[in-house]
Amino acid sequence: MFRGTYTALVTPFREDRVDEMAFRALIDAQIAGGVDGIVPVGTTGESATLSHDEHRRVIEVAVEQVNGRCQVIAGTGSNSTTEAIETTRAAEKLGADGALLVAPYYNKPSQEGLYQHFKAIAAATALPIVLYSIPSRCGVEIGVETTARLDGDCPNIVAIKEAGGRVDRVSALRAALPRDFVILSGDDLLTLPFLSVGAEGLISVASNLLPGDMSRMVQLAREGKTQDALTIHARLYRLFKALFVEGNPAGIKDALTLTGQMLPDLRLPLVRLTEPSRRMLAEVLRELGLSLA
């Protein structure tokens, strides 16, 4: 479950409203590109600035548009356990296949607090849960021991998205967890190193733009065709860097705008890339042979 390539979808906006037409088209492009699943309303989907109604509507549209063609892992995390439970239950009712639960941000709980938070959510839903550890955003890491404890006590906690930037942490997780517990890379740039030491897939930002290439790279790596996977990685390396030059999702939204797929609109406090960064990104896209709008 939850192995392979999953796209952390952007949320398109038009006049400060969710652009459902662009969102549906983006989902269709992901499925055509061969991804194993999509992840709406995560970090890349600007979940922090969506209203509760918008958040649930985006999940609803994602499930509806997918219509069983791939998996939908809905972002339902919060730094309020009660809110995370409510959103996860809503995602379950809407038909999501799983829930992505980020570590509580800002309030910086202890490892015991993290354990109790995720345990309470797991007890409130039948959905399979993917933990999400990204200490650069949350200020706290879901510890290896805490992850193993949750795996032992909560049967529906089945995976972790690891975005801490350290290959040794993936090794530590793999050593501490049973083989059926899935580790997913949360960083396009580090996908191949993570896969080499025990990860089994990726939740990708770049696949919004290039779902076929990202799916193929992960598939080749998982099949042991390392050199072929490295060839794709090397070709996309500059893109991986360019998409994050001023943070996520500003880079990927401008890339999708440059290729004519949506407007570049973000919600404050996020803003578009600066003009020099847009020019650099456009150059990278041209080098990849992409047609610019």
N, C-alpha and C positions, 0 to 999 in steps of 0.2 A: 504493500500500500504506500502511495505517495513517493514512488521512485521515478526518476527521470527528470524531465524539464517542465517547470511551472513558471508562468509569466506573472510577475508582480505588476498588475495592470495599472496604468495611469487612469485618472478620472478626467475625461475631457470636459471642459467648460465652454459655454457660449453665453455671453452677457450675464455672467455669474450664476448661471444655472447649469446643472449637469446636462451635457450634450449627449442625449441617449442615442441618437442616430450614429454619431461618431464612435460611441462606446460599443455599440452592436457591431459596427464594421470592424473595429479593432479586434473584437472577440472572434469574429469569423476569420480574420487574417491569422490569428494565433492557431486556430484549429486547422486551417489550410496548411500552416507551416509545420504541423505535426507535434505540437506540444502535448504533454500528458495532462496538463491542467492549467487553470488560471487561478490567480489570487487577487480578487477585487478587494478594495478598501483596506489595503495595507499602507505602509509608509509611502510607497510610490503613488498610491491612490489618494494621497492627501486626506486620509481619514480624520486627521486632527482638526480639519476645518470644515468637515461636513456636519450638517445637522443630523440628529438622530433619524429623522424621517428620510433624509437624503441617503444616509448610510444604508439603511434597510432597503431603500429603493434600488440602489446600485447593486446590492446582492440579488435582489429579485430579478432585475434585468439580466444580470449575468447568468443566473440559473435558467431563466426563460430562453435566452439566446443560445446558450450551450445546448439545451434540450438533449442532454445525455451524451453528447459527442465527446466530451472530455470531463475531467473532474473539476469541481469548483471548491476551493478552500477559501472560505470567507475570513477576512480579517475582522476579528471581534474583540481585540484586546483593549484594555483600559487600565488606568491606574486606580480605578475604583472597582473592587471585586463585584459589587452589586451590579454596576453598569455592565461589566464584562459578561456576567451571567445572563442578564437581560438580552444583550446583543447576541450572544451565542445561542440562546434559546430561539430568538427570532430567526437567526440564520438556519437553524435546524428546521423550523416550521416552513421556511421558504424553499427548502430542498437542497441546501448546500451539502456537499460530500464530506466536509471537514471544516475545522476552525483553526485559524492561526492566531495564537495568543502571545502577544509581545509581553516582555517583562514590564511590570509597573514602572512608569517613568516619573521623575520629579520627586516622589515621596521616598525613594531609595529604601525599600524594605530590606530587612535582614534575610538570610537564607531561609530561616524558619518562616518568615513572613511570605517569601516567595512560594515555599512549599504549601502553606495553608491557602494562599491565593489560588494557585493552580488546582489544588485538590478540591477546593470548593466549587470551582467552575466545572471540573471533570465530573463531579457528583451530580451536577445540575443538568447534564446533557448526555445524550447517547452518541453525539458526534465524535468521531476520531479527532484528536487534538494534536496540533503541531505547536510545540513551544517555540518561542522566538527570542533568542539571546542576541542583543545588539547593545553592548555596554556604552558605545560611543554616543548613542542617543538616549539611553535610559539611565546611565550613571550606575548601573548595577548589572552584574553578570549572573546568569542562572548557573550555579555551580555544578560541576560534574557530579558531585555526591548528591546534590539536590535533584538533579535530573534522574539519576539512578534510583533514588528513593521514590520519586514520582512514578517512574516506570513500574516499580514493584508494587505500589499501592493503588495505582489508577490504571486499569486495563485499557481505557480509551485514550490515554496519552501515549501516542505511538511514534512520534518523530520530534525532531528539533531542527529549526532553521538556525544555523550557526553563522553569525556575522561578526565575530570578534576579531577576525583578521589574523588568526594564529593557527598554523598547521598542527602544532603540538597539541592544541586543545582538541582538535578532531581526533587525534590519536588517543588522547586521554578518555574522551567520550566513548570511542569505539571499544577501548579496553574495559570500560566500566559497565557497558550496556550489552544486553543480549543481541544476537545477530538480527533478530526481527525488528529491532528498534531502528528507525531510519534516521540518518543524519543527512541533512540537505545543506549545501553551500548557500550562503546568503550574499555572496560576492562573486560577480562574473569573473573578475580578474584572477581570483584564487580558486576557481572551480577545479581545474585539473590537479593542482596540488592537494586539494581537499579530497577529491575522488581517489587519488593514489594512496591515501592512508585510511580510507574507510567510509567516506561519504558515498551516497548512492544517488545523488541528484542535485538539482539546483533550483532555487527560486530566483529568477533572473529579471533584471531591469532591461538589459540589451535586447532580450527576445521580444519586447514590445515592437521593436524595429525589425529584427532579423530572427523570427521564430524558427525558421528552417535551419539556419546556420547553428543556432544555439542548441537546438534539439539534436542535430547531427553530431556536434562536438561531444555532447554528453553521452550519446549513444555509442559513439566510437570508443570513448574512454572506458565506458562500462564493458565493452566487448574486448578490452585489452588491446585495441588498435591505437596505441599511444601516439605513434608518430603522425598518424592521420589526424588525430584530435589536436595535436600540437600545431599542425599546419593551419588549422582553422583558428586556433588561439592566437597564433602569430599574426595572421591576417587581420584579426579583430582587435589586437592589443591597443592600437591607438584610439579606437572607438571606445573601448572600456575606460581608458583614461579620460577621453574628452567628455564623456557623458557625466563625469563627476567633477569636472573642473570647477564648477561653482555650486556643487551639491545636487542632490536628487530630490524631486523629479524635474528640476529646471532643465537639465541637459537633455533628458529623454523627450520631454515635451517639445523642446525646440527642434530636436531631430525629427520627430513626427510631424512637426509643422513644416520643416524644410522639405520633407518628402510628400507634403500635401495631404496628410491624413487627418489633421485637426487643427484647431486654433492653439496658440501657445499659452492661453490664459491659465494663470495660477491664482490662488487665493492668498492674500496677505496673511502672514508676513513673508511669504515666498514671492519672489519676483523673477522675471525672465533673465536669461543670460545677458551679460553685457555684449555690446556690439563686437569687440575683439574676440570674445569667446564664441559668438555665433559664427563669425567668419572662419575661425579655426575649425569648428565643428563641421561647417559646410565643406571645407577642404577635405576633411577626413571622409565624409560621406561620398564626395566625388571620387576619392581614391578607391573606395569600395565599389564603385560603379553604380551607385544609386542615382536615380534621376531626381533632380531637385525641382520643386514647384516654382 
